[in-house]
Amino acid sequence: MILAAVEAGSGTAPSLVLLHGLFGQARNFTTVQRHLADRRHVVALDLRNHGASPHADGMAYATLAADVAETLAALDLGRCDVVGHSMGGKTAMALALARPDLVRRLVVVDIAPVAYKHANAALVTALQALPLGAPLSRGQADRALADAIPNAIIRSFLLQNFHAGEQPGWRCGLIEIAAAIPQIEGWDFALSSRFDGETLLIRGGASDYVGEAELVSFRAIFPRGWIETVVGAAHWVHADAPERFVSLVEDSLG
């Protein structure tokens, strides 16, 4: 699958590819991309069933990584540096393991190569329960979701995928995502897998996604990896501390 891409910047350094998390899209990296594009070509991708990319069944990480590889070939980017957050971080790790020829250096943001158990299925159920049979504003959709999703920040993030009006609906492939939650929360590569390239794991100091147990798996698979913790940042590190995030990425990629 060829994914939708947002490109910015130019330069002689390897292109930098940005991969978003679940229910995100390329534009989530707009601020980060603008800063990183000062000195190099930066490409933010919409993963399948997200943003402007096609919808299709199957979201195993081997599949998502194959989409990225096909898109890099279509864009003639060659060997790239890759940054991925959450689901995008797992996709970036899968790409490095399956196609190390395409990845020079890797930055993984607040996720580890392990299976997780989160509340994503409940979120999808709440979104699917939103009545779409009549004109609906974003404000009305927000109020309708408030009981099932009480966190206003999470609702606002999810509603970036909503188009309001006479024919309201979801831009993301909600049906496909719902069916793929076990794959998205899982991890389909063995602990014996290895990527020998330089790998930075950035974790949020206020996030519970990457603890000591998860670091064991990360270190086993990425022997040239190192960890940076951004104090005060939660799971969306690049949104909570964009200047620190950009600095870490630039320092790690050279």
For each residue, the residues with C-beta under 8 A, 3 or more apart:
1: 48 53 54 56 66 67 70 71
2: 67 70 71 74
3: 45 46 47 48 53 67 68 71
4: 26 45 46 51 52 53
5: 26 43 44 45 46 71 75
6: 26 27 33 43 44 45
7: 41 42 43
8: 33 34 37 41 42
9: 33 36 37 38 39 40 41 42
10: 40 41
11: 39 40 41
12:
13: 16 39 40 41 81 253
14: 40 78 79 80 81 104
15: 40 41 42 43 77 78 80 81
16: 13 36 40 41 42 43 80 81 82 83 253
17: 42 43 44 45 68 72 77 80 81 82 83 92
18: 26 29 32 33 42 43 44 45 83 84 88
19: 45 47 68 82 83 84 85 88 89 91 92
20: 24 25 26 28 29 44 45 46 47 50 51 85 86 87 88
21: 24 28 85 86 87 88 89 236
22: 86 87 120 177 184
23: 50 123 157 158 160 161 172 177
24: 20 21 28 50 85 86 87 88 157
25: 20 28 46 50 51 52 160 161
26: 4 5 6 18 20 29 44 45 46 51
27: 6 30 44 51
28: 20 21 24 25 238 239
29: 18 20 26 32 33 44 238
30: 27 33 34
31: 34 35 242
32: 18 29 35 36 238 242 245 246 249
33: 6 8 9 18 29 30 36 37 42 44
34: 8 30 31 37
35: 31 32 38 242 246
36: 9 16 32 33 39 40 42 246 249 250
37: 8 9 33 34 40 41 42
38: 9 35
39: 9 11 13 36
40: 9 10 11 13 14 15 16 36 37
41: 7 8 9 10 11 13 15 16 37 77
42: 7 8 9 15 16 17 18 33 36 37
43: 5 6 7 15 16 17 18 75 77 80
44: 5 6 17 18 20 26 27 29 33
45: 3 4 5 6 17 18 19 20 26 53 68 71
46: 3 4 5 20 25 26 50 51 52 53
47: 3 19 20 50 51 53 64 67 68 87 88 91
48: 1 3 53 54 55 56 59 63 64 67 173 176
49: 53 55 56 59 172 173 176 177 180
50: 20 23 24 25 46 47 53 161 172 173
51: 4 20 25 26 27 46 47 171 172
52: 4 25 46
53: 1 3 4 45 46 47 48 49 50
54: 1 48
55: 48 49 173 176
56: 1 48 49 173 176
57: 176 179 180
58: 63 176 180 183
59: 48 49 63 64 176 177 180 183 184
60: 63 64 180 183 186 188
61: 64 65 90 91 93 94 183 187 188 189
62: 65 66 94 98 188 189
63: 48 58 59 60 66 67
64: 47 48 59 60 61 67 68 87 90 91 94
65: 61 62 68 69 91 94 95 97 98 99
66: 1 62 63 69 70 98
67: 1 2 3 47 48 63 64 70 71
68: 3 17 19 45 47 64 65 71 72 91 95
69: 65 66 72 73 95 98 99 102
70: 1 2 66 67 73 74
71: 1 2 3 5 45 67 68 74 75
72: 17 68 69 75 77 78 80 102
73: 69 70 76 77
74: 2 70 71
75: 5 43 71 72
76: 73
77: 15 17 41 43 72 73 80
78: 14 15 72 102
79: 14 101 102 103 104
80: 14 15 16 17 43 72 77 102 103 104
81: 13 14 15 16 17 103 104 105 106 107 253
82: 16 17 19 92 95 96 103 105 106 107
83: 16 17 18 19 92 106 107 109 249
84: 18 19 87 88 89 90 91 92 93 107 108 109 111
85: 19 20 21 24 88 89 109 110 111 236 237 238
86: 20 21 22 24 89 90 109 110 111 209 235
87: 20 21 22 24 47 64 84 90 91 111 184
88: 18 19 20 21 24 47 84 85 91 92 109
89: 19 21 84 85 86 92 93 108 109 110 111
90: 61 64 84 86 87 93 94 111 113 187
91: 19 47 61 64 65 68 84 87 88 94 95
92: 17 19 82 83 84 88 89 95 96 103 106 107 108
93: 61 84 89 90 96 97 106 108 113 189 195 221 222
94: 61 62 64 65 90 91 97 98 188 189
95: 65 68 69 82 91 92 98 99 102 103
96: 82 92 93 99 100 103 106 195 197 199
97: 65 93 94 100 189 193 194 195 221
98: 62 65 66 69 94 95
99: 65 69 95 96 102 103
100: 96 97 103 195 196 197
101: 79
102: 69 72 78 79 80 95 99
103: 79 80 81 82 92 95 96 99 100 106 195 197
104: 14 79 80 81 197
105: 81 82 197 198 199 200 252 253 254
106: 81 82 83 92 93 96 103 195 197 198 199 200 222
107: 81 82 83 84 92 199 200 201 202 248 249 252 253
108: 84 89 92 93 111 112 199 200 201 202 218
109: 83 84 85 86 88 89 201 202 203 237 238 245
110: 85 86 89 202 203 204 207 209 210 235 236 237
111: 84 85 86 87 89 90 108 209 210
112: 108 201 209 210 214 215 217 218
113: 90 93 187 189 217 218 221
114: 187 213 214 217
115: 185 186 187
116: 185 209
117: 185
118: 185
119: 122 123
120: 22 123 124 181 184 185
121: 124 125 178 181
122: 119 125 126 148
123: 23 119 120 126 127 149 154 158
124: 120 121 127 128 174 177 178 181
125: 121 122 128 129 148 178
126: 122 123 129 130 145 148 149
127: 123 124 130 145 158 170 174
128: 124 125 174 178
129: 125 126 148
130: 126 127 136 141 144 145
131: 134 136 144
132: 136 168 169
133:
134: 131
135: 165 166 168
136: 130 131 132 140 141 164 165 168
137: 140 141 164 165
138: 141 142 159 162 164
139: 142 143
140: 136 137 143 144 164
141: 130 136 137 138 144 145 159 162 164 168
142: 138 139 145 146 152 155 156 159
143: 139 140 146
144: 130 131 140 141
145: 126 127 130 141 142 148 149 155 158 159
146: 142 143 149 150 152 155
147: 150
148: 122 125 126 129 145
149: 123 126 145 146 154 155 158
150: 146 147
151: 154 155
152: 142 146 155 156
153: 156 157
154: 123 149 151 157 158
155: 142 145 146 149 151 152 158 159
156: 142 152 153 159 160
157: 23 24 153 154 160
158: 23 123 127 145 149 154 155 161 162
159: 138 141 142 145 155 156 162
160: 23 25 156 157
161: 23 25 50 158 170 171 172
162: 138 141 158 159 168 169 170 171
163: 168 169 170 171
164: 136 137 138 140 141 168
165: 135 136 137 168
166: 135
167:
168: 132 135 136 141 162 163 164 165
169: 132 162 163
170: 127 161 162 163 174
171: 51 161 162 163
172: 23 49 50 51 161 177
173: 48 49 50 55 56 176 177
174: 124 127 128 170 177 178
175: 178 179
176: 48 49 55 56 57 58 59 173 179 180
177: 22 23 49 59 124 172 173 174 180 181 184
178: 121 124 125 128 174 175 181
179: 57 175 176
180: 49 57 58 59 60 176 177 183 184
181: 120 121 124 177 178 184 185
182: 185 186
183: 58 59 60 61 180 186 188
184: 22 59 87 120 177 180 181
185: 115 116 117 118 120 181 182
186: 60 115 182 183
187: 61 90 113 114 115
188: 60 61 62 94 183
189: 61 62 93 94 97 113 193 221
190: 193
191: 217 220 221
192:
193: 97 189 190 221
194: 97 221 222 223
195: 93 96 97 100 103 106 199 221 222
196: 100 223 224
197: 96 100 103 104 105 106 224
198: 105 106 224 225 252
199: 96 105 106 107 108 195 222 224 225 226
200: 105 106 107 108 225 226 227 228 248 249 252
201: 107 108 109 112 210 215 218 222 225 226 227 228
202: 107 108 109 110 227 228 229 230 237 245 248 249
203: 109 110 207 209 210 227 228 229 230 237
204: 110 207 209 229 230 233 234 235 236 237 240
205: 229 230 231 232 233
206: 232 233 234
207: 110 203 204 210 233 234 235 237
208: 211
209: 86 110 111 112 116 203 204 214 235
210: 110 111 112 201 203 207 214 215 218 227
211: 208 214 215
212: 215 216
213: 114 216 217
214: 112 114 209 210 211 217 218
215: 112 201 210 211 212 218 219 227
216: 212 213 219 220
217: 112 113 114 191 213 214 220 221
218: 108 112 113 201 210 214 215 221 222 225 227
219: 215 216 222 223 225
220: 191 216 217 223
221: 93 97 113 189 191 193 194 195 217 218
222: 93 106 194 195 199 201 218 219 225
223: 194 196 219 220
224: 196 197 198 199
225: 198 199 200 201 218 219 222
226: 199 200 201
227: 200 201 202 203 210 215 218
228: 200 201 202 203 248
229: 202 203 204 205
230: 202 203 204 205 233 237 240 241 244 245 248
231: 205
232: 205 206 240 241
233: 204 205 206 207 230 236 237 240 241 244 245
234: 204 206 207 237 240
235: 86 110 204 207 209
236: 21 85 110 204 233 239 240
237: 85 109 110 202 203 204 207 230 233 234 240 241 245
238: 28 29 32 85 109 241 242 245
239: 28 236 242
240: 204 230 232 233 234 236 237
241: 230 232 233 237 238 244 245
242: 31 32 35 238 239 245 246
243: 246 247
244: 230 233 241 247 248
245: 32 109 202 230 233 237 238 241 242 248 249
246: 32 35 36 242 243 249 250
247: 243 244 250 251
248: 107 200 202 228 230 244 245 251 252
249: 32 36 83 107 200 202 245 246 252 253
250: 36 246 247 253
251: 247 248 254
252: 105 107 198 200 248 249
253: 13 16 81 105 107 249 250
254: 105 251
